[in-house]
């Protein structure tokens, strides 16, 4: 078994992950577009500069999170499992992209959607936390 340098591992990681970043970003953009179209009358009302800036910030965070794959990739490549990893790391890409798309869809339609962020959760006794005591 030949010795693999960190430089070789980084070069291989960049060659593998960067072309797939475009695919990952396209999947996330497709999720955003589908969520917008599905909720069209209500989603049109959400459009604002603040919404676009928040969407941009989320895109930056998604790309930073995508870089986490480099840590796992380089770590495994400098181990004795390099050959196996190079054949099967597409699984990490598929799981990560699926998770990111699903997570975004849940954020868009789940409990953290913009329409629900302004509502106060119910108190422990089931009453509204904004109601005044009687």
C-alpha positions as a Markdown table, in Angstrom:
| # | Residue | x | y | z |
|---|---|---|---|---|
| 1 | Unk | 0.0 | 0.0 | 0.0 |
| 2 | Unk | 1.4 | 3.3 | -1.0 |
| 3 | Unk | 1.6 | 6.3 | 1.3 |
| 4 | Unk | -1.0 | 9.0 | 0.6 |
| 5 | Unk | -0.3 | 12.6 | 1.4 |
| 6 | Unk | -2.8 | 15.0 | 2.8 |
| 7 | Unk | -2.2 | 17.1 | -0.4 |
| 8 | Unk | -3.2 | 14.1 | -2.5 |
| 9 | Unk | -6.3 | 13.5 | -0.4 |
| 10 | Unk | -7.3 | 17.2 | -0.6 |
| 11 | Unk | -6.8 | 17.3 | -4.4 |
| 12 | Unk | -8.9 | 14.1 | -4.7 |
| 13 | Unk | -11.6 | 15.5 | -2.4 |
| 14 | Unk | -11.9 | 18.8 | -4.4 |
| 15 | Unk | -12.0 | 16.9 | -7.7 |
| 16 | Unk | -14.9 | 14.7 | -6.3 |
| 17 | Unk | -17.0 | 17.2 | -4.2 |
| 18 | Unk | -16.8 | 20.5 | -6.2 |
| 19 | Unk | -18.6 | 19.3 | -9.4 |
| 20 | Unk | -21.3 | 17.8 | -7.1 |
| 21 | Unk | -21.8 | 21.1 | -5.3 |
| 22 | Unk | -23.6 | 22.4 | -8.4 |
| 23 | Unk | -25.9 | 19.3 | -8.3 |
| 24 | Unk | -26.6 | 19.9 | -4.6 |
| 25 | Unk | -27.4 | 23.6 | -5.1 |
| 26 | Unk | -29.7 | 22.7 | -8.0 |
| 27 | Unk | -31.6 | 20.2 | -5.8 |
| 28 | Unk | -32.0 | 22.8 | -3.1 |
| 29 | Unk | -33.1 | 25.4 | -5.6 |
| 30 | Unk | -35.6 | 23.0 | -7.0 |
| 31 | Unk | -37.0 | 22.4 | -3.5 |
| 32 | Unk | -37.4 | 26.1 | -3.0 |
| 33 | Unk | -39.1 | 26.5 | -6.4 |
| 34 | Unk | -41.5 | 23.6 | -5.8 |
| 35 | Unk | -42.4 | 24.9 | -2.3 |
| 36 | Unk | -43.0 | 28.3 | -3.7 |
| 37 | Unk | -45.3 | 27.0 | -6.5 |
| 38 | Unk | -47.2 | 24.6 | -4.2 |
| 39 | Unk | -48.0 | 27.4 | -1.8 |
| 40 | Unk | -48.3 | 30.1 | -4.5 |
| 41 | Unk | -51.0 | 32.4 | -3.2 |
| 42 | Unk | -49.5 | 32.5 | 0.3 |
| 43 | Unk | -45.9 | 32.4 | -0.8 |
| 44 | Unk | -46.3 | 35.4 | -3.0 |
| 45 | Unk | -47.1 | 37.5 | 0.0 |
| 46 | Unk | -43.9 | 36.4 | 1.7 |
| 47 | Unk | -41.7 | 37.9 | -1.1 |
| 48 | Unk | -39.7 | 40.8 | 0.2 |
| 49 | Unk | -36.1 | 42.1 | 0.4 |
| 50 | Unk | -35.8 | 40.5 | 3.9 |
| 51 | Unk | -37.0 | 37.2 | 2.5 |
| 52 | Unk | -34.6 | 37.2 | -0.4 |
| 53 | Unk | -31.7 | 38.2 | 2.0 |
| 54 | Unk | -32.7 | 35.3 | 4.4 |
| 55 | Unk | -32.8 | 32.9 | 1.4 |
| 56 | Unk | -29.3 | 34.1 | 0.4 |
| 57 | Unk | -28.0 | 33.6 | 3.9 |
| 58 | Unk | -29.5 | 30.1 | 4.0 |
| 59 | Unk | -27.8 | 29.3 | 0.6 |
| 60 | Unk | -24.5 | 30.4 | 2.1 |
| 61 | Unk | -25.0 | 28.3 | 5.2 |
| 62 | Unk | -25.9 | 25.3 | 3.0 |
| 63 | Unk | -22.7 | 25.7 | 1.1 |
| 64 | Unk | -20.6 | 26.0 | 4.3 |
| 65 | Unk | -22.3 | 22.9 | 5.6 |
| 66 | Unk | -21.5 | 21.1 | 2.3 |
| 67 | Unk | -17.9 | 21.7 | 3.1 |
| 68 | Unk | -18.2 | 19.3 | 6.1 |
| 69 | Unk | -17.9 | 16.5 | 3.6 |
| 70 | Unk | -14.3 | 17.5 | 3.1 |
| 71 | Unk | -13.4 | 16.7 | 6.7 |
| 72 | Unk | -14.8 | 13.2 | 6.5 |
| 73 | Unk | -13.4 | 12.6 | 3.0 |
| 74 | Unk | -9.8 | 13.6 | 3.8 |
| 75 | Unk | -9.9 | 11.8 | 7.1 |
| 76 | Unk | -10.9 | 8.5 | 5.5 |
| 77 | Unk | -8.6 | 9.0 | 2.5 |
| 78 | Unk | -5.5 | 9.1 | 4.7 |
| 79 | Unk | -6.6 | 5.9 | 6.5 |
| 80 | Unk | -6.3 | 2.4 | 5.2 |
| 81 | Unk | -9.9 | 2.6 | 3.7 |
| 82 | Unk | -9.1 | 5.0 | 0.9 |
| 83 | Unk | -9.9 | 2.6 | -2.0 |
| 84 | Unk | -13.2 | 1.5 | -0.5 |
| 85 | Unk | -14.1 | 5.1 | 0.3 |
| 86 | Unk | -13.4 | 6.3 | -3.2 |
| 87 | Unk | -15.8 | 3.8 | -4.6 |
| 88 | Unk | -18.6 | 4.5 | -2.1 |
| 89 | Unk | -18.4 | 8.2 | -1.1 |
| 90 | Unk | -21.2 | 8.9 | -3.5 |
| 91 | Unk | -23.4 | 7.5 | -0.7 |
| 92 | Unk | -22.5 | 10.4 | 1.6 |
| 93 | Unk | -23.3 | 12.8 | -1.2 |
| 94 | Unk | -26.7 | 11.2 | -1.9 |
| 95 | Unk | -27.6 | 11.1 | 1.8 |
| 96 | Unk | -26.4 | 14.6 | 2.4 |
| 97 | Unk | -28.3 | 16.1 | -0.5 |
| 98 | Unk | -31.4 | 14.2 | 0.4 |
| 99 | Unk | -31.2 | 15.3 | 4.0 |
| 100 | Unk | -30.6 | 19.0 | 3.0 |
| 101 | Unk | -33.5 | 18.9 | 0.5 |
| 102 | Unk | -35.8 | 17.3 | 3.0 |
| 103 | Unk | -34.7 | 19.6 | 5.8 |
| 104 | Unk | -35.4 | 22.6 | 3.7 |
| 105 | Unk | -38.8 | 21.3 | 2.8 |
| 106 | Unk | -39.6 | 20.7 | 6.5 |
| 107 | Unk | -38.4 | 24.2 | 7.4 |
| 108 | Unk | -40.6 | 25.6 | 4.7 |
| 109 | Unk | -43.7 | 23.7 | 5.6 |
| 110 | Unk | -43.1 | 22.7 | 9.2 |
| 111 | Unk | -43.1 | 24.4 | 12.5 |
| 112 | Unk | -40.4 | 26.9 | 11.5 |
| 113 | Unk | -42.1 | 28.4 | 8.5 |
| 114 | Unk | -42.1 | 32.2 | 8.5 |
| 115 | Unk | -45.9 | 32.4 | 9.2 |
| 116 | Unk | -45.4 | 30.4 | 12.3 |
| 117 | Unk | -42.4 | 32.2 | 13.7 |
| 118 | Unk | -44.4 | 35.2 | 14.8 |
| 119 | Unk | -46.9 | 33.1 | 16.8 |
| 120 | Unk | -46.3 | 32.3 | 20.5 |
| 121 | Unk | -46.4 | 28.7 | 21.6 |
| 122 | Unk | -49.1 | 27.7 | 24.0 |
| 123 | Unk | -48.4 | 27.7 | 27.7 |
| 124 | Unk | -48.0 | 24.5 | 29.6 |
| 125 | Unk | -51.6 | 24.6 | 30.8 |
| 126 | Unk | -52.8 | 24.8 | 27.1 |
| 127 | Unk | -53.7 | 28.5 | 27.1 |
| 128 | Unk | -52.1 | 31.1 | 24.9 |
| 129 | Unk | -48.9 | 32.5 | 26.3 |
| 130 | Unk | -50.0 | 36.0 | 25.1 |
| 131 | Unk | -53.4 | 35.9 | 26.8 |
| 132 | Unk | -53.9 | 38.1 | 29.8 |
| 133 | Unk | -54.7 | 36.5 | 33.1 |
| 134 | Unk | -58.3 | 36.8 | 34.2 |
